[in-house]
Amino acid sequence: MRFDLLTYLVPFAVGTMLFLPPTLFGEDRSKMVEPLVHAHAHNDYEHDRPLLDALEQGFTNIEADIFLIEDEILVAHNLVDVSKERTLEKLYLQPLHRLVQKNGGRVYPDGPSVTLLIDFKLNGAATYRVLVPLLQKYADMISRTTDEQFAENAVTVIVSGDRPIKEIAASNPRFVGIDGRLSDLVSDESPSMLPLISDNWTKHFTYLGEGEFSSEERKKLNEIISKAHSKNRRVRFWATPESELLWKELRAADVDLIGTDDLSRLAKFLRD
């Protein structure tokens, strides 16, 4: 049985974990979830229950691709897949807000800020103009930067894809940060403006999670992480194989976010 997201998203605070009612997940017993700060739900909206499946596993980083269609921000990987019912607000902002209200101002009670990575697929500047008032509607849970002073909140929004960098930089207050690339490692932008460095793993590394990770590539990875962390930026790679050998190398190098489509497998790996 599939439950409506907004009707049944009724969490309760227990310690530092997210407590979710058993009926929500079709289980015989209630479930407590410890947040996983390194877990990133790649293309989260393609799961059976967007957001919920990731939260059930303790993910603290959620990715949603969006298109602007007739002043509505719709969630989909491809333009042909958009649906008026699958809005960013309905799938993510509303349920996150309910959790924050129930859990004492955080998505997970006493947990870290949850990152919502929003990938603009097209028309970045126009999409941003519509996104800003939508985020303002949920300003009580969104991290913001005002006069270059960053105030972390329950949900931190980062814009990726077709990033309207000039428009975002000119915003004050600013409710989003920008997802950078490896070319931005030398940038002097503030961490609130450029909190994350992301790039395509296969464009920079040949290792695909089989056999040995070469010492040369391991050194290169460590240097990337060192440069990013020296400026208080997190690092994420996309197009990484679903390989536990690779995940081990990423964690050993202190890569901040590991992306996956296999939520339960990565959650188990990180907890083990």
N, C-alpha and C positions, 0 to 999 in steps of 0.2 A: 504494500500500500504506500502510495506517495502522499506526503503531507504538504500542505501549503506552507511556504516559508514564513510568511508574515503572521499567520495564525498560530503556529506552533513554536515559534522561536521564543521560548520563555525560560531563560537560564536563571540559575540562582547561584549566589556566591558561596563557595566552600573553600576556605583556605586560600591558596594561591592558584587554584585550578578552576577550570570552566566546568560547571555542573550543568548537564543538559538532561531534560526529562527522557525516560526510556521510550516513551511513545514517539518521540521525535525521530529516533533512529531505528524504530522497529525492533528494539532489543528487549530482552527479558529483565534487564536491570539497568539502573541509571549508570551514567558514565562520567568519570572525572578525567579531565584532560590537562596534562601539563604542557604549557606553551613551549614550542621549539623555535628558538630565535634564528636558527640557520635554515629553516624549511621554507621554501618558496614554491607556491602552487602555480606552475606555469599554465597559461591558458585555463585558468580556473573555471571559467564559465562553460567549458565543454564537459564538465562532470555532471552526473545525474542531478545533483543538488548543488548548484553554484554556491560558494561560500561555506555552506553547511558541511559538505564533505571535508573541506580543508580544516575547518574549525574542529570537527570531530577528531581529527588526527593531531591537533595542536599547532597547526601552521600559523605563523605570525606574519607571513608575507604572501599577498594575494595579487595575482595579475589578471587584469581585464582589458581586452581589446575593445575599442569603441569606434563608432561612426556617428557623425552628426547628420541626422535625417529630419528635415523640416523642423528644426529647432528642438529636436529630441535627441538625447544621447543614448544610443542603442548599443548593446553589447553583442558582439559577434566577431568571429575570426575573418570572415569574408563578407563582402557587401551583399552577396546573394543570400546570406543566411540571416540577415537582420529581421527582427520581428518587433512590432510596436509594443508587445507585452514585455519584452526583455530589455528594460531600461536599466541604466546604471543605478538610478535611484531605487527601483524596486528590488533588483538583485543584490545590491551591495549597501547603499547608504542607509536605507530604511532598516534592514535587519541589523546592521552594525550599530545603528543608533539605539535600537531596542536593547541590544546586549549591553551597551555602555550605560544606559539608564538602569538596567537591572543589576549590573555588576559593579556598582560604586564608582563609575567614571572611567572604567577600562573595559576592553573587550573581554579579556581574561581577568578575573579579580586579582588585583595587585600585580598584574602582569605587565609586560612591556607594551610600548606603543605598537600597534599593528600597522604595517605598511600596505597601502593600497596602491599598486603600480598600475597606472592607467596608460595604456598604449594607444595614442592617437594614430589611427590608420590613415586618415586623410584630413585635409583642410584644418591644419593645426590651429591657426589664428582664430578662425571662425568657431571651431570647437571650444577653444579656451574661453571665448567670450560668453558662451552658453554655460560652460562648466563653472565659472566663477560664482555667479549667483546661486547655482545649485549647491556648491560647497558652503557658501555663506548661510544657506538655510540650515546647515548642520554644523555651524561654527562652534557650537559648544563641545564638539568632539574632535574637531580637526586641528592639527598642529598648524601654527601660523608664524610668519615672520613680520614684525612691525618695526619700522625704522631700524632694520638690520638686527633686531633682537628676536631670537628664536624662542618660541614657547611650545614645548612638546605637549601633545594631548593624546587622547586615546587612539586616534587614527592619523597616520602621517601619509599624505598623498604625494606621490612622485609621478611626473609625466614623462613618458617615453614615446618612441616612435617619431611622428611628425611634430617635433617640439617647437612651439613658438617662443623661442628663447627671449627675444627682445620684449615681447608683450609680457612674459612672465617676470622678467627682470624689472620691468617698470611698475609692477603691481605693489601697492602698499596700502593695507596689509597684503601679504602674499600667502596663499593657502596651499601652495604646491612647491616642490623642489623639482629639479631637472635630473633626469637619468643621463649621465655622461657616457663617454666612450673612452677607450684606452688613450686616445689622442688628448683627452682632457686631464691626464695624470699631472701635467705640468701647470694646469690652470690655477689661478689665484682666487677664483671665486670662493665665496664663503661656503662652509659645509651645509648651511641651510638652503643655499641656492643650488649647490651641486653635492647632494648627500650620497649619491650612488654612482659607481662606475660599472657599466655593463658592456659586454661585447660578445661577439660570436667566437666560441671556443675554437672551432675548426679553422678560423682564419689566422689563428695565432699559435696553435698547437697541433701536432700530428697524433698525439696519444689519444686513443679511443677506448681506453679502459681494458685493454688486453695486453698481457705480457708486462714488461717493465717500463716504467716511466723514466725516460732518459735523464741523466744528471743535468744536461744542458737545459732541457725544458723545465725541469724542477727549479733550477736556478732562476730561469726567466720568470716563472710563476711567482716565486718568492720575492723577486724584485718588484714585480707589479703590486703585490699586496703591501710590501713595505712602503712604496711610494704613496699608494692610496691612503693607507692608515696614518701616514705621517701628516696628512691633511684632513684627517678625521672623516674619511669617506669609506663607505662599504663597497664591496666588490661582488659582482655576480657575472656568471657566464651563461649564455644560452647556447642551444645546439649541443649540449653535453649528452653523451650516451647514458642510458639508464644502467650504469655499471657501478657496482659497489667498490671495485678496485679504483675507479676514477674518483668516486665520492671520498674514499679514504685519502687520496692524494689532495683533494680540494680541502678537506678538513685539516690535514697535516700542515698545509700551507696557510691555514687560517683564512681561507676564502669565506666571506661572510654569509652568502646566500647560495644554497644549492637548489636548483630548479628541477622539478620533476612533473610528470603526468601521472606517475604511480605513487599516489599519496601515502598509502599504507606501507609500502615497501620502504620509502625514504624515512618515514616516521620511525619504523622499527629499526632501521639502520642507525639513525641518530640516537635513539634511546639505548641501543645495544652498545 
